[in-house]
């Protein structure tokens, strides 16, 4: 690909007329293609510092992406990382920058130092600079890089979002798919405890089991791995983050697994291994209201108890003379937490309905769901 449209913002040309390695550097004015790469390699052989300074001259002379990739790999092979790191930022066309960066990453099998180039960049570059090399993380298939990304994912920063970490996380998921869940699980537990990128890790867990092709299906094995990993995360973090996990499981279609986490999310709502809720049936007639209230317990099997308690609440014996039709049924939106929570909820209900007319309470027998 021709680089005429890349708008490379390179440093002024080095003085090729004098100084160390001048004759080798001067070849940047005339050499093309592979000959230009060989000329740059001769500068490296002459003097590493001179090669680093001359890299912009050779980059400007490259003329096409293949040559620029060759120059970059020559520099990386020689340990000249800094000018190559800067090179990505000097290519203003995003598409063409991606072409070069992806090709450098794809060459990591034949050029082992590309892995060191990428991993060192994670430590030394700014977030903005490192993000430009994200495509290289995705195209490098080296086991050494995959192992490094696994370790990086498992050691998240202690801030909610970090661009460099997110780049590695996304690349690792693209490489490994559902096999990334173990590292994601470990990273999420740490992030959940120290204020790290917990939400990003939950999103990555979901992305890890997405089909590779449009219209594909998720295997039962991957579904189970996803649910098991997130359930383990919830058990390793506090209630607030456990709720995020439970919500994620529920919205992903794992209702039973989400419900099983409710005791972790609401530890003060558990009595004898069961969650307690408030339910009410609203019986009305000629401006009068009877609130049939009861506690309902569930063994953490349901994300919502409404469908199962509704018929039982409507079966409470009516107290008013006229038939008001089908009762409205209410439930606390989440389990009751703490002593007196049921009485507080009933009191709030009574206040709400008292504003509309006469209201009386009828406390009914507790409902125990199986």
N, C-alpha and C positions, 0 to 999 in steps of 0.2 A: 504493500500500500504506500502510495506516495505521500510524503509528509509536507507538501507545500502549504497545506491548509492548517497545519498544526500550530502555527503562530508560536514557535518556541521562543520564550523570553530568556535567552541565554546571556551569560556574561560577555563582556567584550572579548574579542579574540586575543589569545595570548600572543606575546611577542615571539614569533617563530624565527626571527632573524638572528637572535642571540640567546645565550643562556644554555644551560644543560639540556641535552636531548633535543636541541633546536632542529637538527636535520630530520629527526623522526617526527617531530611535531609539525614540521612544514608540510609533511605529506597529507595532512588534513585538508590542504588547499587543492589537492589534485586527485587523491585516491577516491575510489567509489566502491560500494558493495563490500565483498569479502576482503578486497585489498585494503580498504579503510580499516576494517577490523584488525587485520594483520599489522597495519601500521600502528594502530593504537596499542596492540600487544607489544610491539617493539618499544614504545614509549614506556610501558610498564616495566619491561625488562631493563630499560635504561635507568629509570628512577621512579619510584612509587609516588612521591610527592609531586613530581612534575606531571605524572599521568593524571593525578586527581585534578590538578589545576587545568590541564589541557582537555579534560573530558567535555566541557561545553563546546570547544572548537570542533571536536569530532562529532558530537551530537548534532551540531548545526549543519555539518557537512554530510550527515548520513543520508538524507533524502528519501528514505523509505523505512517502513516499520521493521522489516526483516534485518536491515543493517543496524538500526538502533537497538534492536533486541540483542544482536550479536555483540555490539559495543558494551551494552549493559552487562551481559554475561561475562565478557572478558574482564570488566572491572570488578564484578562480584567475585569471580574466580581468584582475583588477585587481592581480595580483601578491601577493595576500594568501594565501600558501601555508600559513603556520604554523597558523592556526586550523583549516584544512581537514585538514591532516595529523593534528592532534589529534582532530578529529571522528571519524575511523574508530575510534580506540581507545575512544571514549565510547559507541559502539553495542555493547551487550553481547551482543545476539542475533547469532550468527555469520551465520545465513542472511540476515537483513535487512541486516546490514552489507555482505554480499557483493552484495546487490541494489543498494545505493547506490554502492558502489565500482565495480562493473562498469559501471553507467550513466555514471559520471564518465569512465571509460576510453573507453567507446564514443562519447562526445561529442568525442573529440580531433580528429576531422575538421573539425568546425565551430568548435571552440574550441582553436586551435593552442597556447595556453599550457598546456594539459593535458600536452603532451609535456615542456615545461620543468618543470612541476610534478613529474612522475614522475622525470625524470632528475636533477633537483636533489635530490629525496628520496633517491636512491641514495647521494649523497655526504653528505647532512646528517643523515639519520635513523638511528636505531639499527636493528639487524637486526629486532628485534621489531616496531618501528613500521613499517618499510618492508614487512615481510611482509604486513601488513594491506592493502597496496595492490597485492599481486600480481595479484588478479583484474583490476585496471585495465590492467595490462601485457598481459594476455591478450585483453582486448576492444578495445584501441586498435589500429586497423589503419593508423596513419599510417606512411608510408615513413620519415619522420624518426625515429620511435621504433624501427622495425625496424633502420635503419642504426646507431642508437646501441646497440641491444642486440647487434648483431654485433660492434661494437668492444669492448663490455663483456665479451662472452664470450671474446674473443681476448686480454683482459688480466686473467687470473684473479689472485686474491689469493695470497699465499704461505703460506696455511694450508690444512689438509686439507678443512675444511668452513666455508663462510661462507653464512649464511642469505640475505643480500641477493643475493649472486652466484648462489646456487642458484635463487632466485625468477626472476631475469632469464634464466638458462639455460633453465629449464623453459618460461617464456613464449615465448622465442625458438624453441624446438623446436616448440611448438604452432603458432606462426605459420608457420614455414618448412618443417617436415617435413624431408625428405632434403636440401633446399637449405641446411640449417643445418650440414651436415657439414664444409664448408670452415672455418667459424669454429670449430667444435668441435675439428677437427684442430689448428688453430693454437693454440688455448687449451690443449689437452691436452699439446702438446709443451712449452709454457712451464711448465705446472703440473707436468709430470713432472720438469722440471729444478730447480724451486725449491720443491718440497714443497707445491704447491697442490692444488686439489680434483680430482685426477687420476681417481679412481674415479667421481666424479659426472659427469665429462665422458664417460667410457666408457659409463656408463649412459644418458646423454643421446644418445649416438651410436646406441645400440640403439633408444631410444624414437623417434628421428627417422624410422625406416623402418617403424614399426608401422602397419598399415592403419588408416584413419580410421574404418572401420566393423567391427563384430564379424563374424568369419568372412571378412573380406577377405584378399587375398593380397598379398605384397610383390612388386613388379615386379622383373624381372631387372636393370633399370637401377639401381634403388635398392639391390639386393643388392650389385652391383658397386661402387657408390659407397661403401657402408658398408665393404666389405672393403678397398678401395683406401685409404680414409681411415685406418682403423685400422692397416693395414700401414705407411703413412707415419708414423704416430705412433710405432710400435714402432722404426722406424729412426732416430727423432729423440730417443729417450730411452735411459736405461741399461738393462742386462739385467734388473733387478728389475721395472721397470715394463713392459719389453717382454714379460716373462712374463705379466703381467696382461692385456696386449693379446692375446697368443697364446691364453691360456685363454678370453678373451671370444670370440674368433673361433671357437675349437673348439666351445664350448658353443652358439654361434649357428649351427652347422652348416657352418662354413667350414674343414673339416679341412685341405685342401691349403694354404690360405693360412696357417693356424696353423702347420703343419709347416714352411713356408718361412721362418718367423721363428725357428726353433730355433737356427740358428747365431748369431743376435743374442742370444738368451736364454742360450745356453751357448757363449760365444766360445772357451773353453779346451777344448771338446770337439770342435772342428772340425779335421780333418786332411785337407789337400788338397781342401777344399770338401765333405768328407763328415763326418758325425757318427759317433762310435764308441760302441758299446754292449758290455756284457758279456752273454753268453748261456751257458746251461748245460743239459745234459740229465742227469737223475738216473737212473742205472741201478742197480737194487738186486736182491740175491739172497741169501737165507739170512743176513741180517744184514750183508752186505757192500754197500758203495756205491761206485760209480765215478761221479765227477763229470766229464762230458765238457764241457770249457769251451772257449770260443772268443770272439774279438772279432768283432763284426758291424758293418758300416758301412752307412750309408744316406745318400743325397744330399739329405737334408732334404725328403723327399717324404711321409713318414709321421709322424703324430702318435704312433703306437705301432707298433713293428716286430714285435710278438709273432705276429700272424697269419701273417706272411711268413717268419719264421725257424723257426717251430715244426716244419713238415715237414722242413726241412733239418737241424735238430738231431736229430730222431728218426731221421734217416737215417744218423747216425754209426754206425760198426761196433761192435756189442756186444762187451764184454770178459768178461763173466761167463758161466758155463756154463748156468745156468737162465734161462728166459724170465720176466722180471718183469712182462710185460704192457707196456702203453703207458707210456713214460717221462713223468715230470713235466718240464716245460720252464720254465726261469726266465730272466728278463731283468732287467738293471738298470732301475729305474723311470724313469731319465732318462739322457741321454748321459754318458759318462765324461769327467770333467774333470781335466786335469792329468796329468803323467807319473806312472806308477806306480798310477794309479787302478784299472786292470784287475787288477793283482796284489793290490791291497788288497781288492777285492771278492771275488776268488777265495779269498784267505786267510780272509775272514769266512765264506764259504760252507763252506769246509773245516772250520772250527772248529765251525760249527753242526751239521754232519753227523757229525763225529767224536764229538760228545757222545751220539750214538745208536748208535755201533758203528764197525766198521772202515770207513775211507774212503780212496780213492785218487783221484788226479787224472789225467786224460788230456786234454792240451791238443790240441785239434783245429785243423784248418785254418780260417783266418778265412773268414767269410761276407760276401760283398759283394752287397748288394741293389741292384737297378737303379732 
